[in-house]
Amino acid sequence: MAAPIEVAVCTDSSAQLWSCVVWELHSGANLLTYRGGQAGPRGLTLLNGEYLLAAQLGKNYISAWELQRKDQLQQKIMCPGPVTCLTTSPNGLYMLAGIAESIYLWEVSTGNLLVILSRHYQDISCLQFTGDSSHFLSGGKDCLVLVWSLCSVLQVDSSRTPAPRHVWSHHTLPITDMHCGFGGPLARVATASLDQTVKGLPFRAAQLPAPLGPQCLWSPIPYPACPQLWEISSGELLLSVLFDVGIMAVTMDLAEHHMFCGGSEGSIFQVDLCTWVFEPIGLCPSPSPQCPGAPRAEVQLYPSAHCPSASTAWTEREELPVRTGQREGVQRPQTCVPRNQVTCLSVSTDGSVLLSGSHDETVRVWDIQSKQCIRTVTLKGPVTNAFIMLAPVSMLSSDFRPSLPLPHFNKHLLGAEHGDEQRHGALTLRLGLHQQGSEPSYLERAEQLHMVMCSTMEKNVLGGQDQLRIRITELEDEVQNLRKINRDLFDFSTRIITRPTK
């Protein structure tokens, strides 16, 4: 059996030659191209390994292609407004789209619009599901990150407004990117923002002292500008990392040993999540068990990255800027101009390769161990999407066809007064937890099942004594029968043995 192939999927804002290109990660060979529109930032996703969906830049529809039938645009999914971000659940049952400040949730099997969530105050910038499809996250220009339970959203009463499980409001400027690790509801989430922060790993506030100073810090109370790492199950802020540039993209490797952050001026930072350096603070001349000092995460920068000039690249050996109160340490030299901002980052399955896309119209492949660029692919416009994935069977097999055709996606809520007309002659598949119409809800059916089990248990308790008497009588009759058989065998054997011989 052949090993799975890792491919890079990329789009740019010009779409002169194609809308989307797929190429083999290690050889750079082009495998597929898809034509028909311009995909917007964070608007490219795979649906159930069978369809490629792209939210069109500044337009109110989503393009859909069968993975193998690349030259034919299968369908245009019309939406109520321009789609700012798009994602699908890993199990292939649901699709999420950010339209203005609202989140639209569709059921893929029927095309029904199940719910519209309006808890953000400004446009949605990014959406992402957890690996088990049980939760999804939304980030917006209102500086908020919301964590939603899919079950709660689908089962909520129509008269009530769905509420998020967690509201993370530690960022002070718009959210630019999110990354959700593995673990379902126990996963960790990294969030990036224009406030120059990345937040989010498993260190509790009691384990480390409060930090003072260095550029990249663990912080139980977030700094006014840093990426953040969160825990979905508890909603706690685990890590806050402060940079001196706005962070436009963030990702982690599968083992969550490193976090990668793309800056607004073209630099790429690698944060070691497992190594901490303690620096002296205050009156402590050197770190000790009694005075461990301020913890600092080890940060490395990829030389030149997407910067215009390699001569101004900042290497990991240069001193980090230190700001403690009114004091300032060594200033970092200016390296890049804002037009070369990093827009997307992705790490290979084995954690050896990093993929980056930028406004400088290039997609670059980096060796993580040596931090050297090993391949540069030039596109025709600023890169809007670039990610690494294992190529599904449907992408490389010419005989593969989707298990189900895409339905017509409704623009209005299911059961709305002015909703889309009902389509007759169609087969409705209700997959997942959602129930519609007059059927009992999940909680009602669980209660009915509990009542049936209780009544069955009562019958067993009341009728148990009668059944026990009957069983005892049956066993006593069987014992008597065995005794009779044993006695008959004994008598027969005695007659044979004592019979006189002639």
Secondary structure, DSSP 8 states (H G I E B T S, - for coil): -----EEEEEEESS-SS-SEEEEETTT--EEEEE-SS-EEEEEEEEETTTEEEEEETTSSEEEEEESS-TTS--EEEE-SS-EEEEEE-TTSSEEEEEETTEEEEEETTT--EEEEE---SS-EEEEEE-TTSSEEEEEETTS-EEEEEHHHHHHS-TTS----SEEE---SS-EEEEEE-SSGGG-EEEEEETTSEEE-----TTTS----S-SSB--SS--SS--EEEETTT--EEEEEE-SS-EEEEEE-TT-SEEEEEETTS-EEEEEEEEEEEE--TT-SS--SSS--EEEEEEEE-SSTT-S-GGG---TTS----EETTEE---------GGG-EEEEEE-TTS-EEEEEETTSEEEEEETTTTEEEEEEE-SS-EEEEEEEE--HHHH-TT---SS------SSBTT-TT-----TT------SS---TTS--HHHHHHHHHHHHHHHHHHHHHHHHHHHHHHHHHHHHHHHHHHHHHHHHHHHHHHHHHS---
